[in-house]
Amino acid sequence: SWLSVPVGSYLIPEQPSHDYFFDFVFTDTYNFSIEFNSPSEISNAVAFSRNIVSDSFALFSEIEPAGDSYVLRLKVVVKERRVPAAEGGRLMEFVKAIDDLSAFSLRLRPKS
């Protein structure tokens, strides 16, 4: 995994039936500039986009063109240590999105 976010299905394998507590509140932000040796485009950039917001956590990700290159942005925020049991489904959506982004592979094609 290229992410060092301390959240994922390795820690939360299934929806808790009780309040879940993160170890600590944190913000983890990634900003990468992606440049290519020849004119190329990322064909699956939209699939990287996520926007999940709750009172306890948030996740935002996108890949945007920037001239002949791209900018990849990812921000993970745990705002509150406690996630109420009632937010368990949203917590699992958050966990799955982080797992998916951790395993994400760019698909490139020559720019036409």
C-alpha positions as CSV (number, residue, x, y, z in Angstrom):
1,S,0.0,0.0,0.0
2,W,1.2,3.5,-0.8
3,L,-0.9,5.0,2.0
4,S,0.2,5.1,5.6
5,V,-3.2,5.8,7.0
6,P,-3.9,3.9,10.2
7,V,-7.4,2.8,9.1
8,G,-8.4,-0.1,6.9
9,S,-10.1,-3.5,7.0
10,Y,-7.0,-4.9,8.6
11,L,-8.1,-3.0,11.8
12,I,-11.8,-2.9,11.2
13,P,-12.7,-6.1,9.4
14,E,-16.5,-5.9,10.0
15,Q,-19.1,-3.4,11.1
16,P,-18.9,-3.1,14.9
17,S,-22.1,-3.7,16.9
18,H,-20.9,-1.1,19.5
19,D,-19.3,2.3,19.5
20,Y,-15.9,2.2,17.7
21,F,-12.9,4.1,19.1
22,F,-10.0,5.2,16.9
23,D,-6.6,5.3,18.7
24,F,-6.2,9.0,18.1
25,V,-7.5,12.0,16.1
26,F,-5.5,12.7,13.0
27,T,-5.3,14.3,9.6
28,D,-3.3,12.7,6.8
29,T,-2.8,14.6,3.6
30,Y,-1.2,13.5,0.3
31,N,-0.5,15.8,-2.7
32,F,1.4,14.2,-5.6
33,S,2.3,15.8,-8.9
34,I,2.4,13.1,-11.6
35,E,4.4,13.7,-14.7
36,F,5.0,11.5,-17.8
37,N,7.8,11.1,-20.2
38,S,5.4,11.3,-23.2
39,P,2.0,12.8,-23.5
40,S,-0.3,10.5,-21.5
41,E,-3.6,10.7,-19.7
42,I,-5.0,8.8,-16.8
43,S,-8.1,7.0,-18.0
44,N,-9.5,6.0,-14.6
45,A,-9.0,9.3,-12.7
46,V,-12.7,9.7,-11.9
47,A,-12.6,6.3,-10.2
48,F,-10.2,7.7,-7.6
49,S,-12.6,10.4,-6.5
50,R,-14.2,10.0,-3.0
51,N,-16.0,12.4,-0.7
52,I,-17.2,10.9,2.5
53,V,-18.0,13.2,5.5
54,S,-19.4,12.4,8.9
55,D,-19.2,14.0,12.3
56,S,-16.4,11.5,13.2
57,F,-14.3,11.3,10.0
58,A,-13.9,12.6,6.5
59,L,-12.2,11.4,3.3
60,F,-11.6,13.4,0.1
61,S,-9.7,12.3,-3.0
62,E,-9.3,13.4,-6.5
63,I,-7.0,13.4,-9.5
64,E,-7.0,16.6,-11.6
65,P,-5.3,17.4,-14.8
66,A,-2.7,20.2,-14.5
67,G,-1.4,21.1,-17.9
68,D,0.7,18.1,-19.2
69,S,0.7,16.5,-15.7
70,Y,-1.8,15.6,-13.0
71,V,-2.2,16.3,-9.3
72,L,-3.4,13.6,-7.0
73,R,-4.9,14.7,-3.7
74,L,-6.0,12.7,-0.8
75,K,-7.1,13.8,2.7
76,V,-8.1,11.5,5.5
77,V,-9.4,13.1,8.8
78,V,-10.4,11.4,12.0
79,K,-12.2,14.2,13.8
80,E,-13.5,12.3,16.9
81,R,-12.1,9.2,18.5
82,R,-15.6,7.8,19.1
83,V,-17.7,6.6,16.2
84,P,-21.2,5.8,17.5
85,A,-22.6,2.3,16.7
86,A,-25.4,4.0,14.7
87,E,-22.6,5.2,12.2
88,G,-21.2,1.7,11.7
89,G,-22.4,1.5,8.1
90,R,-20.8,4.9,7.3
91,L,-17.6,3.7,9.1
92,M,-17.4,0.6,6.9
93,E,-17.9,2.8,3.8
94,F,-15.0,4.9,5.0
95,V,-12.8,1.8,5.6
96,K,-13.7,0.3,2.2
97,A,-12.9,3.5,0.4
98,I,-9.5,3.7,2.1
99,D,-8.8,0.0,1.2
100,D,-9.8,0.7,-2.4
101,L,-7.6,3.8,-2.7
102,S,-4.7,2.0,-1.1
103,A,-4.9,-0.6,-3.9
104,F,-5.7,1.8,-6.7
105,S,-3.7,1.5,-9.9
106,L,-3.6,4.2,-12.5
107,R,-4.5,3.3,-16.0
108,L,-2.6,5.3,-18.6
109,R,-3.1,5.8,-22.3
110,P,-1.3,7.9,-24.9
111,K,-2.9,11.4,-25.1
112,S,-4.7,11.9,-28.4
